[in-house]
Amino acid sequence: MSKTIKGPDGKARCRWCDAAPEFLDYHDNEWGYPVSDDRRLFEKLCLESFQSGLSWRTILAKRDNFRKAFENFDFNTVARFTERDVERLLDDTGIVRHRGKIEAVINNAQRARELVEQEGSLAVFIWRYEPDPETLAEPQSVSTSAESIALSKELKKRGWKFVGPTTVYAFMQAMGLINDHAEGCTFRVKADKARKAFKKPGP
């Protein structure tokens, strides 16, 4: 089976983006392009943790609600959430009402704040785990990598929750640490150009 499909404009795209109408814009304009903004990195890690056991379509459809509920994923603000906020969020029908995942976001916001104090930024820390493209498997053929396993292990060691290797790998795909657009996808070339122009965070 081909790993690409033709979109409404005739351009080849990764097959997965044909699964739901809202995937098209996400695939074309977000997925696989490098990100160095700490807030966006934190948001994506949180949303990937919420996706665990669910479909990305469910999370993407509720993304604006999640942003509103979690103060646009400003981790300095979320780190100060209390049990009252947890109860408020459990009553919010616009998000996934899972106590463990909600509490994990608050915990992870506190851990993110610590990590920034220690490392300078989330971006500097996370981009240390960018894989060597030469060592990667064929696009979309695996759900983990040595780097996602290592990053997951280090985050857990630092007290983060709901950051298993598969969740972290999906995060790395989305945030452009990996270009996992399928061979033949028009946007693989675009993502490659963005990665080449990207200034990797760090000293």
Backbone as numpy.savetxt, mean C-alpha at the origin, in Angstrom:
# Nx Ny Nz CAx CAy CAz Cx Cy Cz
-3.26 -18.10 -20.63 -4.10 -16.90 -20.63 -3.22 -15.66 -20.63
-3.59 -14.68 -21.45 -2.83 -13.44 -21.51 -2.92 -12.70 -20.18
-1.82 -12.06 -19.80 -1.80 -11.31 -18.55 -2.24 -9.86 -18.74
-2.62 -9.54 -19.98 -3.11 -8.19 -20.25 -4.48 -8.25 -20.92
-5.19 -7.14 -20.82 -6.47 -6.98 -21.53 -6.43 -5.61 -22.22
-7.30 -5.41 -23.17 -7.40 -4.10 -23.82 -8.45 -3.27 -23.10
-8.06 -2.06 -22.73 -9.00 -1.16 -22.06 -9.91 -0.50 -23.06
-10.83 0.33 -22.59 -11.78 1.01 -23.49 -11.11 1.91 -24.51
-9.87 2.34 -24.23 -9.13 3.18 -25.18 -8.23 2.35 -26.08
-8.30 1.02 -25.97 -7.49 0.15 -26.81 -6.11 -0.15 -26.28
-5.73 0.48 -25.15 -4.40 0.27 -24.58 -4.38 -1.01 -23.75
-3.25 -1.72 -23.84 -3.10 -2.95 -23.06 -2.87 -2.61 -21.59
-3.54 -3.36 -20.73 -3.43 -3.16 -19.29 -3.34 -4.51 -18.59
-2.87 -4.49 -17.34 -2.85 -5.70 -16.53 -4.27 -6.28 -16.44
-4.36 -7.58 -16.54 -5.68 -8.23 -16.58 -6.52 -7.91 -15.34
-5.89 -7.78 -14.18 -6.66 -7.59 -12.95 -7.49 -6.32 -12.96
-7.09 -5.31 -13.73 -7.83 -4.04 -13.67 -9.15 -4.11 -14.43
-9.41 -5.25 -15.08 -10.69 -5.44 -15.76 -11.75 -6.00 -14.81
-11.35 -6.30 -13.57 -12.27 -6.96 -12.64 -13.34 -6.02 -12.09
-13.09 -4.72 -12.11 -14.07 -3.75 -11.59 -13.82 -2.40 -12.27
-14.88 -1.64 -12.56 -14.72 -0.36 -13.26 -13.78 0.61 -12.55
-13.82 0.62 -11.21 -13.00 1.57 -10.46 -11.52 1.22 -10.47
-11.18 0.01 -10.91 -9.78 -0.39 -10.96 -9.01 0.34 -12.06
-9.70 0.74 -13.11 -9.03 1.31 -14.28 -8.22 2.55 -13.91
-8.85 3.51 -13.27 -8.16 4.74 -12.91 -7.06 4.47 -11.88
-7.35 3.59 -10.93 -6.36 3.24 -9.91 -5.12 2.61 -10.56
-5.35 1.69 -11.48 -4.26 1.03 -12.20 -3.45 2.02 -13.02
-4.14 2.89 -13.75 -3.46 3.80 -14.68 -2.69 4.90 -13.98
-3.21 5.39 -12.87 -2.67 6.62 -12.29 -2.03 6.49 -10.90
-2.18 5.32 -10.27 -1.61 5.17 -8.92 -0.72 3.96 -8.77
-1.20 2.80 -9.17 -0.55 1.54 -8.85 0.81 1.41 -9.54
1.85 1.23 -8.74 3.17 0.98 -9.30 4.05 2.20 -9.50
3.52 3.40 -9.16 4.33 4.61 -9.29 4.96 4.94 -7.94
6.24 5.28 -7.92 6.96 5.44 -6.64 6.43 6.59 -5.79
6.33 6.32 -4.50 5.79 7.28 -3.53 6.80 7.48 -2.41
7.02 8.75 -2.04 7.93 9.04 -0.93 7.24 9.86 0.16
5.95 10.11 0.00 5.20 10.89 0.98 4.81 9.99 2.15
5.21 10.38 3.35 4.97 9.53 4.52 3.49 9.27 4.77
2.66 10.29 4.58 1.23 10.10 4.83 0.65 9.06 3.89
1.02 9.16 2.61 0.51 8.19 1.63 1.03 6.79 1.90
2.27 6.68 2.31 2.82 5.36 2.64 2.09 4.76 3.82
1.84 5.57 4.84 1.12 5.08 6.01 -0.30 4.68 5.64
-0.96 5.53 4.87 -2.33 5.21 4.43 -2.39 3.87 3.72
-1.47 3.65 2.81 -1.51 2.42 2.02 -1.25 1.19 2.89
-0.31 1.29 3.82 -0.08 0.16 4.73 -1.34 -0.16 5.53
-2.04 0.88 5.97 -3.27 0.69 6.73 -4.36 0.05 5.87
-4.53 0.57 4.67 -5.59 0.04 3.79 -5.29 -1.40 3.38
-4.02 -1.71 3.16 -3.66 -3.09 2.84 -3.96 -4.01 4.02
-3.76 -3.51 5.23 -4.06 -4.35 6.40 -5.57 -4.55 6.52
-6.35 -3.54 6.19 -7.80 -3.70 6.20 -8.25 -4.68 5.12
-7.50 -4.75 4.03 -7.90 -5.64 2.94 -7.74 -7.11 3.30
-6.89 -7.41 4.25 -6.62 -8.80 4.60 -7.91 -9.58 4.78
-8.10 -10.61 3.94 -9.30 -11.43 3.97 -10.45 -10.88 3.16
-10.25 -9.69 2.56 -11.29 -9.05 1.74 -10.74 -8.76 0.35
-11.54 -8.14 -0.49 -11.07 -7.77 -1.83 -10.62 -6.31 -1.82
-9.66 -5.99 -2.70 -9.21 -4.60 -2.80 -10.34 -3.71 -3.30
-11.26 -4.27 -4.08 -12.40 -3.47 -4.56 -13.21 -2.93 -3.38
-13.42 -3.77 -2.37 -14.16 -3.34 -1.18 -13.48 -2.16 -0.51
-12.15 -2.25 -0.37 -11.39 -1.19 0.30 -11.34 0.08 -0.55
-11.10 -0.08 -1.85 -11.00 1.08 -2.74 -12.32 1.84 -2.77
-13.44 1.12 -2.77 -14.75 1.76 -2.79 -15.00 2.58 -1.52
-14.36 2.16 -0.42 -14.56 2.84 0.86 -13.39 3.77 1.21
-12.46 3.95 0.30 -11.23 4.67 0.64 -11.49 6.08 1.15
-12.38 6.81 0.52 -12.68 8.17 0.99 -13.28 8.15 2.38
-14.09 7.14 2.67 -14.65 7.01 4.01 -13.57 6.72 5.04
-12.62 5.86 4.66 -11.49 5.57 5.55 -10.69 6.84 5.83
-10.47 7.63 4.80 -9.69 8.86 4.96 -10.37 9.82 5.93
-11.69 9.92 5.80 -12.45 10.79 6.70 -12.40 10.25 8.13
-12.58 8.95 8.27 -12.63 8.32 9.59 -11.30 8.41 10.32
-10.19 8.33 9.57 -8.86 8.31 10.18 -8.08 9.60 9.93
-8.80 10.73 9.86 -8.15 12.04 9.77 -7.12 12.09 8.65
-7.53 11.57 7.48 -6.66 11.55 6.29 -5.35 10.81 6.53
-5.39 9.87 7.47 -4.24 9.04 7.81 -3.01 9.86 8.23
-3.28 10.97 8.91 -2.20 11.72 9.55 -1.82 10.92 10.80
-0.68 10.24 10.74 -0.38 9.32 11.84 -0.10 10.02 13.16
0.30 11.29 13.11 0.50 12.03 14.36 -0.83 12.26 15.07
-1.89 12.43 14.28 -3.23 12.61 14.85 -3.81 11.27 15.28
-3.71 10.27 14.41 -4.29 8.95 14.70 -3.63 8.33 15.93
-2.36 8.63 16.15 -1.63 8.08 17.30 -2.27 8.50 18.63
-3.04 9.58 18.60 -3.67 10.08 19.83 -5.11 9.58 19.99
-5.58 8.74 19.08 -6.93 8.19 19.19 -7.05 7.39 20.49
-8.25 7.41 21.04 -8.53 6.72 22.30 -9.58 5.63 22.08
-9.95 4.96 23.15 -10.98 3.93 23.08 -12.30 4.52 22.58
-12.55 5.78 22.89 -13.77 6.44 22.39 -13.75 6.50 20.86
-12.57 6.75 20.30 -12.45 6.76 18.83 -12.66 5.36 18.26
-12.16 4.35 18.95 -12.37 2.97 18.49 -13.87 2.68 18.42
-14.60 3.05 19.47 -16.05 2.81 19.49 -16.75 3.60 18.39
-16.31 4.83 18.17 -16.87 5.64 17.08 -16.66 4.97 15.73
-15.47 4.44 15.51 -15.14 3.81 14.24 -15.89 2.49 14.06
-16.14 1.78 15.16 -16.90 0.53 15.08 -18.36 0.80 14.70
-18.82 2.03 14.89 -20.18 2.41 14.49 -20.23 3.03 13.10
-19.07 3.19 12.47 -19.00 3.85 11.16 -19.26 2.84 10.04
-20.44 2.90 9.44 -20.80 1.93 8.39 -20.05 2.17 7.09
-19.34 3.28 6.99 -18.62 3.59 5.76 -17.28 2.89 5.62
-16.82 2.26 6.74 -15.53 1.57 6.70 -15.73 0.10 7.05
-14.64 -0.65 7.10 -14.68 -2.04 7.55 -14.59 -2.02 9.07
-15.64 -2.49 9.72 -15.72 -2.39 11.18 -15.16 -3.64 11.84
-13.85 -3.66 11.93 -13.13 -4.79 12.50 -12.26 -4.23 13.62
-12.60 -4.57 14.86 -11.91 -3.97 16.00 -10.39 -4.17 15.93
-9.97 -5.38 15.62 -8.54 -5.66 15.58 -7.80 -4.80 14.58
-8.41 -4.60 13.42 -7.75 -3.80 12.38 -7.79 -2.31 12.72
-8.89 -1.87 13.32 -8.98 -0.46 13.74 -7.93 -0.17 14.81
-7.83 -1.05 15.79 -6.83 -0.87 16.85 -5.42 -0.97 16.30
-5.24 -1.78 15.26 -3.91 -1.91 14.64 -3.50 -0.60 13.98
-4.44 0.10 13.34 -4.11 1.39 12.70 -3.64 2.38 13.75
-4.33 2.42 14.89 -3.93 3.35 15.97 -2.56 2.96 16.51
-2.37 1.68 16.77 -1.06 1.19 17.22 0.03 1.54 16.19
-0.26 1.28 14.91 0.74 1.52 13.88 1.05 3.00 13.70
0.06 3.84 13.98 0.31 5.30 13.93 1.32 5.67 15.01
1.17 5.08 16.19 2.13 5.34 17.28 3.51 4.81 16.91
3.55 3.64 16.29 4.84 3.06 15.86 5.45 3.89 14.73
4.59 4.44 13.85 5.10 5.27 12.75 5.75 6.53 13.29
5.14 7.10 14.30 5.71 8.30 14.91 7.08 7.99 15.52
7.19 6.84 16.17 8.48 6.42 16.73 9.51 6.21 15.63
9.07 5.58 14.55 9.99 5.26 13.46 10.54 6.55 12.82
9.67 7.55 12.68 10.11 8.83 12.11 11.14 9.48 13.02
10.93 9.39 14.32 11.90 9.95 15.26 13.25 9.25 15.14
13.21 7.94 14.88 14.44 7.14 14.82 15.13 7.22 13.46
14.35 7.24 12.39 14.91 7.10 11.04 14.83 8.37 10.19
14.05 9.35 10.64 13.92 10.59 9.86 12.60 10.66 9.11
12.19 9.54 8.52 10.91 9.48 7.81 10.55 8.02 7.54
9.29 7.77 7.31 8.87 6.43 6.90 9.51 6.07 5.56
9.54 7.06 4.67 10.04 6.82 3.32 11.49 6.34 3.32
12.33 7.00 4.11 13.74 6.62 4.18 13.87 5.16 4.63
13.09 4.81 5.64 13.14 3.45 6.17 12.61 2.44 5.15
11.44 2.69 4.60 10.78 1.72 3.71 11.56 1.51 2.42
12.10 2.59 1.85 12.78 2.45 0.56 14.13 1.72 0.67
14.59 1.48 1.88 15.78 0.64 2.04 15.49 -0.79 1.59
14.22 -1.14 1.54 13.82 -2.51 1.20 13.42 -2.64 -0.27
13.73 -1.63 -1.07 13.43 -1.74 -2.51 14.22 -2.91 -3.10
13.53 -3.85 -3.75 14.24 -5.00 -4.33 15.06 -4.60 -5.55
16.08 -5.37 -5.82 16.82 -5.24 -7.07 15.94 -5.81 -8.18
15.56 -4.99 -9.18 14.68 -5.48 -10.24 15.18 -6.74 -10.93
16.50 -6.92 -10.94 17.08 -8.09 -11.62 16.78 -9.40 -10.87
16.47 -9.29 -9.59 16.24 -10.50 -8.81 14.76 -10.84 -8.67
13.89 -9.98 -9.21 12.45 -10.19 -9.02 11.91 -11.26 -9.94
10.85 -11.90 -9.48 10.15 -12.90 -10.28 9.37 -12.20 -11.39
8.82 -12.99 -12.29 7.98 -12.46 -13.36 6.83 -11.67 -12.72
6.48 -10.49 -13.30 5.42 -9.67 -12.71 4.16 -10.47 -12.39
3.63 -10.20 -11.19 2.36 -10.76 -10.72 2.35 -12.29 -10.62
3.54 -12.88 -10.49 3.60 -14.35 -10.40 3.80 -14.82 -8.97
4.07 -13.88 -8.06 4.29 -14.25 -6.65 3.51 -13.28 -5.75
3.40 -13.62 -4.48 2.69 -12.74 -3.55 3.57 -12.29 -2.39
4.83 -12.74 -2.39 5.81 -12.27 -1.42 7.18 -12.20 -2.09
8.14 -11.62 -1.40 9.52 -11.61 -1.88 10.42 -11.60 -0.66
11.70 -11.82 -0.88 12.65 -11.79 0.24 12.58 -10.43 0.95
12.40 -9.37 0.16 12.36 -8.02 0.73 11.07 -7.77 1.52
9.94 -8.27 1.00 8.69 -8.06 1.74 8.70 -8.85 3.04
9.32 -10.01 3.02 9.45 -10.82 4.24 10.34 -10.09 5.24
11.44 -9.51 4.76 12.37 -8.79 5.65 11.72 -7.53 6.23
11.00 -6.78 5.40 10.35 -5.56 5.87 9.24 -5.91 6.86
8.47 -6.94 6.56 7.41 -7.39 7.47 8.00 -7.77 8.82
9.08 -8.51 8.79 9.73 -8.96 10.03 10.21 -7.78 10.85
10.80 -6.78 10.18 11.34 -5.62 10.90 10.21 -4.76 11.47
9.13 -4.59 10.71 7.99 -3.82 11.22 7.38 -4.50 12.44
7.22 -5.82 12.36 6.68 -6.57 13.51 7.60 -6.44 14.73
8.88 -6.49 14.48 9.86 -6.35 15.56 9.71 -4.99 16.24
9.32 -3.99 15.46 9.13 -2.64 15.99 7.72 -2.43 16.55
6.91 -3.49 16.55 5.60 -3.42 17.19 4.41 -3.17 16.28
4.65 -3.15 14.96 3.53 -2.95 14.02 2.68 -4.22 13.96
1.40 -4.04 13.60 0.47 -5.16 13.51 -0.19 -5.21 12.13
-0.66 -6.41 11.78 -1.31 -6.65 10.48 -0.40 -6.25 9.31
0.87 -6.61 9.41 1.84 -6.29 8.36 2.59 -7.57 7.96
1.84 -8.59 7.57 2.45 -9.83 7.13 3.13 -9.66 5.78
3.94 -10.63 5.35 4.70 -10.52 4.10 3.85 -10.30 2.86
2.66 -10.91 2.80 1.80 -10.73 1.63 1.22 -9.31 1.61
0.79 -8.83 2.77 0.29 -7.45 2.89 1.38 -6.46 2.50
2.60 -6.70 2.98 3.71 -5.80 2.68 4.09 -5.86 1.20
4.01 -7.04 0.60 4.33 -7.16 -0.82 3.32 -6.37 -1.66
2.04 -6.48 -1.33 1.01 -5.72 -2.06 1.24 -4.22 -1.89
1.67 -3.81 -0.71 2.02 -2.41 -0.44 3.20 -1.98 -1.33
4.22 -2.83 -1.42 5.40 -2.50 -2.23 5.04 -2.39 -3.72
4.16 -3.26 -4.17 3.68 -3.18 -5.57 3.00 -1.85 -5.82
2.09 -1.49 -4.93 1.28 -0.29 -5.13 2.10 0.99 -5.02
3.08 1.01 -4.12 3.85 2.23 -3.85 5.09 2.36 -4.73
5.22 1.46 -5.70 6.28 1.61 -6.70 7.65 1.12 -6.30
7.77 0.41 -5.18 9.06 -0.20 -4.85 9.36 -1.33 -5.82
8.29 -1.83 -6.45 8.37 -2.87 -7.46 7.52 -2.42 -8.63
7.98 -2.63 -9.84 7.12 -2.41 -11.00 6.54 -3.76 -11.40
5.34 -4.05 -10.91 4.73 -5.34 -11.17 3.63 -5.27 -12.23
3.62 -4.20 -13.01 2.73 -4.19 -14.17 3.16 -5.32 -15.10
2.20 -6.01 -15.66 2.49 -7.17 -16.51 3.32 -6.77 -17.73
4.14 -7.70 -18.20 4.85 -7.49 -19.46 3.79 -7.27 -20.55
3.94 -6.20 -21.32 2.97 -5.89 -22.37 1.95 -4.86 -21.94
1.86 -4.58 -20.63 0.96 -3.54 -20.15 1.55 -2.18 -20.54
0.74 -1.33 -21.16 1.19 0.00 -21.59 1.77 0.78 -20.41
1.21 0.57 -19.25 1.58 1.38 -18.09 2.82 0.85 -17.38
3.32 -0.30 -17.80 4.59 -0.78 -17.25 5.72 0.17 -17.65
5.68 0.62 -18.89 6.70 1.56 -19.39 6.60 2.89 -18.64
5.37 3.35 -18.44 5.15 4.61 -17.73 5.67 4.52 -16.29
5.40 3.38 -15.65 5.88 3.19 -14.27 7.40 3.11 -14.23
7.99 2.47 -15.23 9.45 2.39 -15.30 10.08 3.78 -15.41
9.49 4.62 -16.24 10.00 5.99 -16.40 9.89 6.76 -15.08
8.76 6.57 -14.40 8.56 7.25 -13.11 9.59 6.77 -12.09
9.88 5.49 -12.11 10.86 4.94 -11.16 12.27 5.46 -11.46
12.59 5.58 -12.73 13.92 6.07 -13.11 14.09 7.55 -12.73
13.00 8.31 -12.78 13.07 9.75 -12.47 12.95 10.00 -10.96
12.60 8.97 -10.23 12.32 9.09 -8.78 13.63 9.25 -8.00
13.64 10.22 -7.10 14.80 10.40 -6.21 14.53 9.58 -4.94
15.28 8.54 -4.77 15.08 7.64 -3.63 15.36 8.39 -2.32
14.44 8.32 -1.37 14.65 9.03 -0.09 15.88 8.48 0.64
16.56 9.38 1.29 17.74 8.95 2.05 18.82 10.00 2.01
19.88 9.78 2.77 20.98 10.75 2.83 21.72 10.82 1.51
